[in-house]
Amino acid sequence: MSRTAISNTIRIAVLTEAGYRCAVPTCRTILAIDLHHLLPVSKSGANTSSNLIALCPTCHALFHRGAISRDSIYAWKSLLVSLSQAFDQRDIDDLLFLDTPQPYPLEVTGDGVVKF
């Protein structure tokens, strides 16, 4: 079976989902990132964002050598999907606003109430 190239749209979606880092929580490499198929191409795995995960070359090789389990890869993919769908764009904009220095006092209480 011949491989088809992963589209830039899918590539960017998978990399964005992983924060442009290796998806292995203890790794977090950012210099070089591979896209790994959860269901291999040889078993009809598609080039879809749901079937791809970002891995650095070292973690990718460790997976293929059996040092990283398939269950771990699936768990990390599930975590990434959950986190990326936890906030909509408005929530992200609000969180980024809270992270920027403000010219006036800004206080966030433990219950999530913002006081100006």
C-alpha positions in Angstrom: 0.0 0.0 0.0 1.4 3.4 -1.0 1.5 6.2 1.6 -0.2 9.5 0.9 1.3 12.7 2.3 -0.3 14.1 5.4 -1.9 17.4 4.5 -0.6 20.6 6.1 -4.0 21.2 7.6 -4.0 17.9 9.4 -0.3 18.3 10.3 -0.9 21.7 11.9 -4.0 20.4 13.8 -2.1 17.5 15.3 0.9 19.6 16.2 -1.4 22.3 17.7 -3.2 19.7 19.7 0.1 18.6 21.3 1.3 22.2 21.7 4.1 21.6 19.1 5.8 19.2 21.6 6.2 15.5 22.0 3.0 14.0 23.4 4.9 11.8 25.9 4.3 13.7 29.1 7.8 13.1 30.5 9.6 14.1 27.3 8.2 17.4 26.0 10.8 17.7 23.2 10.1 20.6 20.8 13.0 20.5 18.4 11.9 17.7 16.0 8.4 16.2 15.9 7.2 13.2 14.0 3.5 12.3 13.4 2.8 8.7 14.5 -0.3 6.8 13.2 -2.3 5.2 16.0 -3.7 2.6 13.6 -0.8 1.9 11.2 -1.0 2.7 7.5 -0.4 -1.0 6.8 -3.7 -1.7 8.6 -5.6 0.9 6.7 -4.8 3.7 9.2 -5.9 7.1 7.8 -4.1 10.4 7.8 -6.7 12.0 10.1 -6.0 14.1 13.2 -7.9 11.4 15.2 -5.4 8.8 14.0 -2.2 10.8 14.5 -0.2 11.8 17.5 2.9 14.0 17.8 6.0 12.2 19.0 9.7 13.2 18.9 12.0 10.9 17.0 13.3 9.3 20.2 9.9 8.5 21.6 8.7 7.4 18.2 11.6 4.9 18.0 11.0 3.8 21.6 7.3 3.0 20.7 8.3 0.9 17.7 10.9 -1.0 19.9 8.2 -1.8 22.4 9.5 0.4 25.2 6.4 2.6 25.1 3.1 0.7 25.1 0.2 1.2 22.7 -2.1 1.7 25.7 0.1 4.6 26.8 0.0 6.2 23.4 -3.8 5.9 23.3 -4.0 7.4 26.8 -1.9 10.3 25.9 -3.9 10.9 22.7 -7.1 10.9 24.8 -5.7 13.4 27.2 -4.6 15.7 24.4 -8.1 15.5 22.8 -9.8 16.2 26.1 -7.6 19.2 26.9 -7.9 20.7 23.4 -11.7 20.4 23.5 -12.0 21.7 27.1 -12.0 25.4 26.1 -13.6 27.3 23.3 -11.8 30.3 21.7 -13.6 32.8 24.0 -12.4 30.9 27.1 -8.9 30.8 25.7 -9.0 34.6 25.0 -10.2 35.2 28.6 -7.4 33.1 30.1 -4.8 34.8 27.9 -6.2 38.2 29.1 -5.8 37.2 32.7 -2.2 36.2 32.1 -1.2 39.6 30.7 -0.1 42.5 33.0 -3.0 44.9 33.7 -2.8 48.6 34.4 -5.3 48.1 37.2 -5.7 45.6 40.1 -7.1 42.3 38.9 -7.9 39.6 41.5 -9.3 36.1 40.8 -10.8 34.4 43.8 -10.8 30.6 44.4 -14.3 30.3 43.1 -13.3 31.8 39.7 -14.8 35.2 40.3 -12.8 38.1 38.7 -12.6 41.3 40.7 -11.5 44.5 39.0 
